């Protein structure tokens, strides 16, 4: 089942994740679109998957995570000076769209929009799943897209919460990045975890962290850390564009190590880009995505991760089996499943 739904993605103008201008999707935009992600790229493949138009609307509702950023000196001014073509969603004709997805439930007039556009499915993603307060605002949407997988697998009525891992486009990434796999990428949270003995996986000093990486003895070269990734919320104050470099690193990495206690979307970025993810059995998502041979179990050290990768390097059959398991998971849950649920929702909405 292919996705043929005309889709609009909507974010607020002070939301740092994703493009900072409204635009219509067109073929050939892939690299230009990736450059527009100046920090976290977790929604990039979603936009490619749906070939979604993007609407940047004025900020009216601030989730706790966004309020924290807005209170930082200079943040609002930086976002306003770098964000263009901001359009009020209530002034847009949404009848051309089958599906509207918003980053957080950010439309106070959602009931009026549903009345005006009865054939359009309105869905929202929580930017941070800890922002549970936002569900009160999202109650009148058609779908809550639950990337923690605490909901159900099929849409049987509207409104409803539904399990939803971000859609992925592995075939498109292979076209965009055709690189030889010869490195290992250890995500910044895992570096912090190893450096601190499990006490800290976020706030890192770049020079100390890079020096730590340089001293490790893995069987393949290690990718350098990104300074942008170490910024709070990955808010890029360095005037660096790290997004293309990020996917380039993933696409030349044979292994991606992500074992720290907070598991984000990076494992799925890596899996979609074709790197074998070394995860941890402490994560429910890793236990689903990763083959058993690619999971770290119980308490372990960085030396145990080295031995795990050495074992995989010594047996190409096991490596390929683990990679196939990962590819099958992405195909089922990040391609087939989102196609299925949105078609289910649209049929209910239009019946």
C-alpha positions in Angstrom: 0.0 0.0 0.0 1.6 3.3 -1.1 1.1 6.7 0.3 -1.0 8.9 -2.0 -2.3 11.3 0.5 -1.8 15.0 -0.1 0.0 16.1 3.0 0.7 19.3 4.8 3.2 19.5 7.7 2.7 22.5 10.1 5.1 23.9 12.6 5.3 27.2 14.6 7.7 29.9 13.7 9.6 29.7 17.0 9.9 25.9 16.7 13.6 25.2 15.9 13.0 21.7 14.4 12.7 21.6 10.6 12.5 24.1 7.8 12.2 27.8 8.7 10.0 28.8 5.7 6.8 27.7 4.2 7.1 25.9 0.8 5.5 23.5 -1.6 7.2 20.1 -2.1 8.7 19.3 -5.4 10.9 16.5 -6.7 14.6 17.3 -6.6 14.3 19.3 -3.3 15.9 16.6 -1.1 19.3 18.2 -0.4 17.9 21.7 -0.2 15.4 20.5 2.3 18.0 18.7 4.4 20.1 21.8 4.6 17.1 23.6 6.1 17.3 21.4 9.2 19.8 23.3 11.3 19.8 21.0 14.3 17.9 17.8 14.9 16.8 16.1 11.7 14.2 13.6 13.1 11.4 14.9 10.9 13.4 15.1 7.6 12.4 11.6 6.3 8.8 12.2 7.3 8.6 15.1 4.9 10.2 13.1 2.1 7.9 10.1 2.9 4.8 12.2 2.4 6.3 14.6 -0.1 4.7 17.1 2.3 4.2 20.8 1.8 5.4 22.8 4.8 3.5 25.6 6.5 5.2 27.8 9.2 2.5 29.4 11.2 2.8 32.1 14.0 3.6 30.7 17.4 0.6 30.8 19.7 1.1 27.7 21.9 4.3 26.9 23.7 4.9 23.4 25.0 7.2 23.2 28.1 10.2 22.3 25.9 9.5 25.3 23.6 8.9 27.7 26.5 12.3 26.7 27.9 13.9 27.7 24.7 11.9 30.9 24.3 13.2 32.0 27.7 16.8 31.7 26.6 18.4 35.1 25.9 18.4 35.7 22.1 16.4 32.7 21.1 13.3 34.4 20.0 15.2 37.1 18.1 17.3 34.4 16.3 14.3 32.4 15.2 12.4 35.4 14.1 15.3 36.8 12.1 15.9 33.4 10.3 12.3 32.3 9.7 10.4 33.6 6.6 7.1 33.2 4.8 5.1 32.7 8.0 1.4 32.1 7.3 -1.6 31.8 9.7 -3.0 28.3 9.2 -6.6 29.6 9.7 -6.2 31.7 6.5 -5.2 28.7 4.4 -7.5 26.6 2.1 -6.8 23.1 3.5 -9.3 21.4 1.1 -6.4 20.4 -1.2 -4.9 18.2 1.6 -6.0 14.8 2.8 -3.7 14.9 5.8 -2.5 17.7 8.0 0.2 16.9 10.6 1.2 19.5 13.2 4.3 19.5 15.4 2.6 19.5 18.8 -1.1 20.3 18.9 -0.8 24.0 18.0 -4.2 24.9 16.5 -6.7 26.4 19.0 -9.3 26.5 16.2 -9.0 22.8 15.4 -12.7 22.2 15.7 -13.6 25.0 13.3 -11.0 23.7 10.8 -12.5 20.2 11.0 -15.9 21.6 10.3 -14.6 23.7 7.3 -12.6 20.8 5.9 -14.5 17.6 6.8 -12.4 15.4 4.4 -9.1 16.3 5.9 -7.5 14.2 8.6 -5.8 16.3 11.4 -3.0 14.6 13.3 -0.3 15.8 15.8 3.0 14.6 17.0 4.4 15.5 20.4 7.8 17.1 19.9 8.8 15.8 23.3 6.7 12.9 24.6 7.2 14.2 28.2 5.1 17.2 27.3 1.9 15.4 28.4 0.2 18.7 29.2 -0.3 19.2 25.5 -2.7 16.3 25.1 -5.5 18.5 26.5 -5.0 20.8 23.5 -4.9 17.8 21.1 -8.1 16.1 22.3 -10.0 17.5 19.4 -7.6 16.4 16.7 -8.4 13.2 14.7 -5.2 11.4 15.5 -2.4 11.5 18.2 0.7 9.9 16.6 2.3 8.1 19.5 6.0 7.4 18.9 6.4 5.8 22.3 4.3 2.8 21.0 1.9 2.9 24.1 -1.2 2.9 21.9 -2.7 0.5 19.3 -1.8 -0.6 15.8 -5.0 0.1 13.8 -7.2 3.1 13.3 -10.8 1.9 14.1 -12.4 5.3 14.9 -11.7 9.0 15.1 -10.4 10.6 17.3 -7.8 8.0 18.4 -4.2 7.6 19.5 -2.2 5.3 17.3 1.3 3.8 17.4 3.5 5.7 15.1 7.3 5.5 14.5 8.5 8.3 12.2 8.2 7.2 8.5 11.5 6.4 6.8 12.8 6.5 3.2 15.8 4.1 3.1 15.8 3.8 -0.7 15.9 7.5 -1.1 18.8 7.9 1.3 20.7 5.2 -0.6 20.2 7.3 -3.8 21.4 10.5 -2.0 24.4 9.1 -0.2 26.3 6.3 -1.9 29.4 5.9 0.4 31.7 3.1 1.4 31.0 1.8 4.9 34.2 1.9 6.8 33.6 3.7 10.1 31.8 3.5 13.5 29.5 6.3 14.7 29.1 6.5 18.5 26.3 9.0 19.3 27.1 11.8 21.7 24.8 10.5 24.5 26.7 7.2 24.5 30.0 9.0 24.6 28.9 10.9 27.7 27.6 7.7 29.2 30.9 6.0 28.8 33.0 9.0 29.9 31.0 9.4 33.1 30.4 5.8 34.1 26.7 6.2 33.3 26.1 9.4 35.2 25.8 11.9 32.4 24.8 11.4 28.7 24.0 14.9 27.5 26.2 17.8 28.6 29.7 17.3 27.2 32.8 19.4 26.7 33.6 18.9 23.0 37.4 18.8 23.3 37.3 16.4 26.3 34.8 14.1 24.5 36.7 14.1 21.3 39.9 13.3 23.1 38.2 10.4 24.8 37.0 9.1 21.4 40.5 9.4 20.0 41.9 7.1 22.7 39.4 4.3 22.1 40.6 1.1 20.3 37.8 0.0 18.0 38.3 -2.2 14.9 37.2 0.6 12.6 37.9 4.4 12.6 35.4 6.4 14.7 33.4 9.3 13.3 34.2 12.7 15.0 31.6 14.3 17.2 29.4 17.1 16.0 29.6 20.4 18.0 26.0 21.1 17.0 24.8 17.8 18.7 26.3 19.0 22.0 24.3 22.2 22.0 21.2 22.3 24.3 18.2 21.1 22.2 20.7 21.1 19.3 19.9 24.8 18.9 22.6 25.7 16.4 24.4 28.8 17.7 27.5 27.9 15.8 26.3 29.0 12.4 27.2 25.5 11.2 24.9 23.4 9.0 25.4 19.8 10.3 22.5 18.0 8.7 24.1 16.8 5.5 27.3 15.9 7.4 25.1 13.9 9.8 23.5 11.7 7.1 26.9 11.5 5.4 28.4 10.1 8.6 25.6 7.6 9.0 25.9 6.5 5.4 29.6 5.7 5.6 29.2 4.1 9.1 29.1 0.3 9.3 28.0 0.5 12.9 26.0 3.1 14.9 26.4 2.8 18.7 23.5 4.2 20.8 23.3 2.7 24.3 22.6 5.6 26.7 19.5 5.6 28.8 17.5 8.1 26.8 16.8 6.7 23.4 15.8 9.2 20.7 15.3 8.9 17.0 18.9 8.6 16.1 18.8 4.7 16.1 16.1 4.9 13.4 18.0 7.6 11.4 21.0 5.2 11.4 19.0 2.1 10.5 17.3 3.9 7.6 20.7 5.1 6.4 21.9 1.5 6.5 24.2 1.4 9.5 23.9 -1.5 11.9 22.6 -0.2 15.2 24.3 -1.5 18.4 21.6 -0.9 21.0 20.7 -1.9 24.6 18.2 -4.3 25.9 17.2 -1.6 28.4 15.3 0.1 25.5 12.0 -1.4 24.4 12.5 0.2 20.9 16.0 -1.1 20.6 14.8 -4.6 21.5 12.4 -4.4 18.6 14.7 -2.8 16.1 17.9 -4.7 16.8 18.7 -8.4 16.3 19.7 -10.1 19.6 23.3 -10.2 18.4 23.4 -6.4 18.1 22.0 -5.7 21.6 24.2 -5.0 24.7 22.8 -6.8 27.7 22.7 -5.9 31.4 25.7 -3.8 32.6 28.5 -3.3 30.2 31.5 -1.1 29.4 32.9 0.5 26.3 35.3 -2.5 26.1 32.3 -4.8 25.8 31.0 -2.8 22.9 34.4 -3.1 21.2 34.2 -6.9 21.6 30.6 -7.0 20.3 31.7 -5.2 17.1 34.8 -7.4 16.8 32.6 -10.4 16.9 30.3 -9.0 14.2 33.3 -8.1 12.1 34.6 -11.7 12.3 31.3 -13.3 11.0 29.8 -11.7 7.9 26.8 -14.2 8.1 25.8 -13.0 11.5 26.3 -9.4 10.5 24.1 -9.7 7.4 21.4 -11.5 9.5 21.4 -8.7 12.0 21.2 -6.1 9.2 18.4 -7.9 7.5 16.4 -8.0 10.8 16.8 -4.3 11.1 15.8 -3.6 7.5 12.7 -5.8 7.8 11.7 -3.8 11.0 12.1 -0.5 9.2 10.1 -1.8 6.2 7.2 -3.1 8.3 6.9 -0.3 11.0 8.3 2.8 9.3 7.0 2.3 5.7 4.1 -0.2 5.6 2.5 0.8 9.0 2.3 4.6 8.4 0.8 4.0 4.9 -1.8 1.7 6.4 -2.9 3.8 9.3 -3.3 7.1 7.4 -5.3 5.3 4.7 -7.4 3.8 7.4 -8.0 7.2 9.0 -8.8 8.9 5.7 -11.3 6.2 4.7 -13.1 6.6 8.1 -13.0 10.4 7.7 -14.5 10.4 4.2 -17.0 7.5 4.6 
